[in-house]
Each structure stands twice: as C-alpha cells, then as structure tokens.
Amino acid sequence: MKKKLISLAALIPLLAISSFPEAKAGQSLFAFKIDGVKWDLKIDKSGSNAGKLFLRKNKKSTKCKQYVFDVNTAKAFLSCASKKIGKKYIKQYIVNPIDKEIPGSKKFIMAAYNLI
C-alpha cells in the first residue's frame, strides 16, 4: 500500500502538468489583484521544477514554489500563500481555482484549507 501511495504521489505533478498543456513556465493559470498588487497562480513546466505551483507577485518575484499533491503539501502551499496574500483571500483566489482546474484536487485542497 505504501509503495502505491508513493507511486501515486510521484504521478501527481505529471498529472497537474498534463492538465495545462498550453501553460508554459511563465504563463499564468489564474491572475488576480489584491490592494493594487497583481498576483498570478502558476504551474512550472520547466526542468527540475516541472509540476510545481507558485505565486508570482507583480510579474517579478516568485513565492511559495512547491509540489502540491496531497493534503500535507497543499497545506504547506496554502499556509505560505496565506502569509503572502492574506488568509481571507485564500479560498477565493487559490483554493477555488485549484479545485476547479486541477482534476482530482478537490478532496485534498479543501481538507488542507480547513487545516490552515
């Protein structure tokens, strides 16, 4: 059972990438503005970072770049994102778009949101 879970976890970044075949390393999946700051939720498709989700602030700095494939990794990503954009915006701008756009993410992203 543990080997199956590890194998599944290894596939999640690949599934996330294949969900967005048109996305490039620098292409935004979701864009939003908070207090005049432009944020982009992105998925990286380049090299050793392929499959990592991250936030981009004002098209300049990268924040919270990491793989998100289960409740623990989603919690870590959401915790980081909440420190950057504010917890009150997490559900609207991070959780809901991920839930809608990444197949199979609903259970773990909502569970993670309830833990932060």
N, C-alpha and C positions, 0 to 999 in steps of 0.2 A: 504494500500500500504506500509506504513512504517513497519508494522509487517511482511509483506512478505520479505522486504529487510533485516530486522534483522534476520529472519529465514534463508534466503539465505546466509547471511554473516556468520552465525554460522556453516553452512554446508561446507563452503569453505575449512577450514583446514582439514576436514574429506575427502573431495574430493582430496585434494593435497596428503594426506597420501595414499589413495587408488590408486593413480596414480603410486606410487612407492612401491608396495607390498614387493619387495625384499630389500628395504632400511631398515637398522637398524639405531638406534640413532646415531651411529658413522660412518656410511657408507657414502662416498662421492657420490653426484649425478653428480657433474661436478668438474673437477680439472684443474687448470691452474697455470702457473708460470709467475710472473712479477718481473723483476730485481732480479732474483735469489730467490725470496720468493715464496714458494708453498702455494697456496690458494685452498680451497675446498668450493664449494657451497653445503650445506647440508640441509636436512629436518629432523627434530627431530620427532621421533615416540614414545618417552618415556614419561609416566606420564602426568603431567600438561603442559609440553612443546610440546606435540604431535601436529604436523602440523606447527610448527614454522620453518621458513627458517633462516639460519645463515651462516656466513662465518667462516672458520677455517683457522688460519694463522700458517703455519709450523707445523701442527698437534698438536699445543699446546693451543693456545688461541682462544676463541670464540668471534666473533664480530657480531653486528647488529642482534641479535636473536629476531625475532618477527613474528607475524602472518602477512601474506600478502594475502588479499582477495578483495581489491578494489583499486581504484586509489590513495586514500589518504594513505593507508597502504603501497602500492607499492612505492609511492613517498618517504615515510619515510625510507623504506628499501634501496631504491636506493640512497637516499641522504647520508645515513650512509655508505653504501658500497663505494660511490664515495670518501668519505673522507679517507677511508682505502686503496683503491687500485688505486684511481685516476679516475677522470671523463672520461678521454679519453678511459678507458678500460671497462666502464660500459656496453655499448651496446654489445660489443663482448663477454664478459665473464659472464655477468649477464642477461641482457635483452634477447638476442637471445636464450640462452639455456632455460630460463624460458618459453619464448614464444613457443619454440619447444616442450618442455617436459611436461608442465602442461596444460592440457586441459582447455579451456575457459579463459586463462590468456591474450591472445593477446591484446584485447581492453584496459584493464586497465594497463597492463605493459608498453605498448607503450605510452599511454596517460601520465602515470607517468614519463616515461623517458623524454618526451617533456617538463615536468614541472620543472625538476631539472637543 
